[in-house]
């Protein structure tokens, strides 16, 4: 019997910047942006505390193009995706490590863009660039 595993991330947050839309050398669209999520609690003295977590988001293909067109800094979105870790060598040969969420579904939650429409990346299996993280020259960031 094969064992199953799950890699699913669900976030609701606000964009920290406008998405950056680029294309790989093979013409595949990729959008990157940051998403902020907040949590709040009361400390032992009863003071309200708040913490913001920043998440690096990557969208591919048609979903990337939609993000580039409709999402703006400050906009609120619901998104689903998977957590991904990768590394690459920067221009100086230093190994860099990246943690990101590869988005495969999104719902715009504010009145910007298409007014709360749901969008998903229902394409076939991920492109080779996505599976391998692409070559250093292909990386959009």
N, C-alpha and C positions, 0 to 999 in steps of 0.2 A: 504494500500500500504506500503510495507516494505521500510524503508529508507536504502540507501546505503552509504557506507563509503569506503575510500581508504587509505591504508597505503603502500606507494610505495616510495622507496628511490633509486635514481640513482646517482652513483658516478663514476668519472674517476680520478684515482690517482695512487700513487706509494706505493708499500709495504714498510713498515717501518722495517720489519723483515721477515725472512722465516716463513711460516706457521708452526704452531705446530699441528701435527696430533696425535690424541689420539682416544681411543675407550672407550665407556661407558661399564659398567659391562655386559650389554646385547649384546655387540658386534657392536654397531652402531658407525660408524666413525664420528668424529667431528674435524674440523680444525679451529683454531683461529689465527688471525693475525691483525696487525694494518695497516691502509691505510691512507696516507696523501693526503689532497687536499689543493691547494694553491689559494689565491686570491690576486690580486694586484690593487692598486689605487694610484692616486696622491693626496697628502695632500694639504691644502690651499696654502702652500709655493711652490708647484710644485715638491716636492720630491716624488720619487717613494717609496711606502710603500708596504710591503708584509706580509701576515699572513698565517700561516699553521694551518689547523684543522686536528686533528687526530681522526680517527674513528675505533672503535673495530668491527671487522668482524667475523662472525661465519658461517661456512658452514657445512652441514650435509651429511651423506651417501656418495654416489659416488662422488658428487661434492667436498666433503671434501678430498677424496682420490686423486682426480685430482689436487686440490690446493696443497696438500702436495707433490705431485710428480713434478709439473711443475712450480709453482710460487716460485720466489726467491726475497730476499730483493732488493729493487730498481726497480723491474719490474713494468711496467705500465699496469693497467687493467681497463676495463669498467665493472661495476657490477650493478646489480639490486637486490633489496631485500626489506625487511620490517624492520621498526624501532621497537625495542623491549626493554622494561624496565623490569628488574627483581631485586629481592633482595635475599640475603641469609645470613646466620650467618657464620662468619669465625670460625677458630679453637678456638678462644678465646671467642666466643659467641657474637662478635660485629656484628651488622647488617650492611651489605655492599650493596650498590646500584650500579647497572650496567646498562649502556645504550649501546646497541649494534645493529648492523644491521645483520639480518639473511639473508644471500645471497642465491638467488635462480637462478641467471643467471650470467654468466661471459664471457667476451671476453678478451683474452690476446692481448695487443696492441703492444708489442714489439717483437723482433725476438727471444726472449727466449721461451722455452717451445715448444708448438706446432705451433708457427708461426701465432698467431692471431686467433686461433680457438674459436668458440663459444661453451659454455657448459652451460647446464641448469639442474636443479634438477626437473625433470618431474615426480617424484615419486608420489605416492598416498598421502593422507593427512599426515601431520607431525606426526612423531613418538611421543609416549607419553612422552618420555624424553624431547623432544623439546617443547611440549605444556605446560608442567608443569615447565620447567626449570630443571627437574631432581632432584634427591635427592642431598644433599650436597656432599655425597660420589661419586656421578656420575659426578659431575661438572668437566670438563676437565681443569679448570683454577682456 
